[in-house]
Amino acid sequence: MPSVLGLLEAREKKVREEVARLREEAERVQAALGEAERALQRLADARVTVAEVLAEPPVAVAEPVVSAVAGSVVPRRAEGMTATVLPPDYQRIMSVLESDAAREGMRCQQLAAALGLQAVPAKVEGLRSKAKRLVERGWALQVRPGVFTPLGAPAG
């Protein structure tokens, strides 16, 4: 027959193991509880902030200024737009097309020369592509095949 002290020691060992397991579980639950409480506090703070912002009278927000950036897309022309919204290369093309020298319209070779570029096929074709893009977006007109003028110029 087992001794009473031996049985008590075995039982004590088993209970100690159970206590250790429960402490570990309690620490895990405590950590999860702390994280949940922090998340709850962040949500409560956000709700209070949103309520404060919505309670304030509306403030006029300034529209962002559109500035020209090299390599950016050519915007479609709208009422009141000026060439300053165009990328720099396109602004230069428009300034040449709007000059007196281009009153009757300009061919791309003439445009290249006016811009100080060599009249080699690569440069001329690049200008032709840009001029056609200006036509597509409403900034210029192609009055005859290969002849471009700014929008609103008299057709020659």
C-alpha positions in Angstrom: 0.0 0.0 0.0 1.4 3.4 -1.0 2.2 5.8 1.8 0.1 8.8 2.5 3.1 11.2 2.2 3.9 9.7 -1.2 0.3 10.2 -2.4 0.3 13.8 -1.1 3.7 14.5 -2.8 2.4 13.2 -6.1 -0.8 15.2 -5.8 1.1 18.3 -4.9 3.4 17.9 -7.9 0.3 17.5 -10.2 -1.3 20.7 -8.7 2.0 22.7 -9.0 2.1 21.7 -12.7 -1.5 22.8 -13.1 -0.8 26.1 -11.4 2.2 26.8 -13.7 0.1 26.0 -16.8 -2.7 28.3 -15.6 -0.2 31.1 -14.8 1.2 30.9 -18.4 -2.3 31.0 -19.8 -3.2 33.9 -17.5 -0.1 35.8 -18.8 -1.2 35.1 -22.4 -4.7 36.3 -21.7 -3.4 39.4 -19.8 -1.2 40.3 -22.8 -4.2 39.8 -25.2 -6.4 41.9 -22.9 -3.8 44.7 -22.8 -3.6 44.8 -26.7 -7.5 44.8 -26.9 -7.7 47.6 -24.4 -5.1 49.7 -26.4 -7.1 49.1 -29.6 -10.3 50.1 -27.9 -8.7 53.3 -26.6 -7.4 54.2 -30.1 -10.9 53.7 -31.6 -12.5 55.8 -28.8 -9.9 58.6 -29.4 -10.5 58.5 -33.2 -14.3 58.7 -32.6 -13.9 61.8 -30.3 -11.5 63.5 -32.8 -13.9 62.9 -35.8 -16.9 64.2 -33.7 -14.8 67.3 -32.9 -13.9 67.9 -36.6 -17.4 67.4 -37.8 -18.7 69.8 -35.2 -16.4 72.6 -36.5 -17.7 74.9 -39.2 -16.4 73.9 -42.7 -13.2 75.5 -43.8 -12.6 76.4 -47.5 -9.9 74.1 -48.9 -7.6 75.7 -51.5 -7.4 73.8 -54.8 -4.0 72.4 -55.5 -2.0 74.4 -58.0 -1.4 72.4 -61.2 2.2 72.9 -62.3 3.9 71.7 -65.3 6.3 68.8 -64.8 8.7 67.4 -67.4 7.4 64.2 -68.9 3.8 64.6 -67.6 0.7 64.1 -69.5 -0.7 66.9 -71.7 -4.1 67.8 -70.2 -7.2 68.4 -72.4 -7.7 72.1 -72.8 -10.6 73.6 -70.9 -12.1 77.1 -70.7 -9.7 79.5 -69.0 -6.7 77.2 -69.1 -3.4 78.7 -70.1 -0.3 77.1 -71.5 1.4 77.2 -68.1 -0.3 73.9 -67.2 1.5 72.2 -70.0 4.8 70.4 -69.5 7.8 72.6 -70.3 8.5 71.1 -73.8 4.9 71.8 -74.8 5.0 75.3 -73.4 8.0 76.1 -75.6 6.2 74.7 -78.7 3.1 76.7 -77.9 5.1 79.9 -77.4 6.7 79.4 -80.9 3.3 78.6 -82.5 1.8 81.8 -80.9 4.7 84.0 -82.2 4.3 86.3 -85.2 6.7 84.0 -87.2 4.0 81.2 -87.0 1.1 83.4 -88.1 0.4 81.3 -91.2 1.3 78.0 -89.4 4.5 76.1 -89.1 5.9 72.9 -90.4 7.7 70.7 -87.9 11.1 71.4 -89.5 10.5 75.2 -89.1 9.4 74.5 -85.5 12.6 72.6 -84.8 14.7 75.5 -86.1 12.7 78.0 -84.1 13.3 76.0 -81.0 17.0 75.8 -81.6 16.9 72.0 -82.4 18.7 70.3 -85.2 16.3 69.6 -88.1 17.2 65.9 -88.1 14.5 63.3 -88.6 14.5 62.1 -84.9 13.9 65.7 -83.6 11.4 66.6 -86.3 9.3 63.4 -85.7 9.4 64.0 -81.9 8.1 67.5 -82.5 5.5 66.2 -84.9 4.3 63.8 -82.2 4.1 66.5 -79.7 2.3 68.9 -82.1 -0.3 66.2 -82.9 -0.8 65.6 -79.2 -1.4 69.3 -78.7 -4.0 69.1 -81.6 -5.7 66.1 -80.0 -6.0 67.8 -76.6 -7.4 71.1 -78.0 -4.3 73.3 -77.7 -3.4 73.7 -81.4 -4.8 73.2 -84.9 -3.5 71.3 -87.9 -4.6 73.7 -90.6 -3.1 71.6 -93.4 -1.2 68.3 -93.3 1.9 68.9 -91.3 1.2 72.6 -90.6 0.3 73.6 -87.1 -1.0 76.8 -85.5 -2.2 77.6 -82.0 -5.9 77.3 -81.3 -7.8 80.4 -82.4 -5.3 81.4 -85.1 -6.8 82.3 -88.4 -6.7 79.3 -90.9 -4.3 80.1 -93.7 
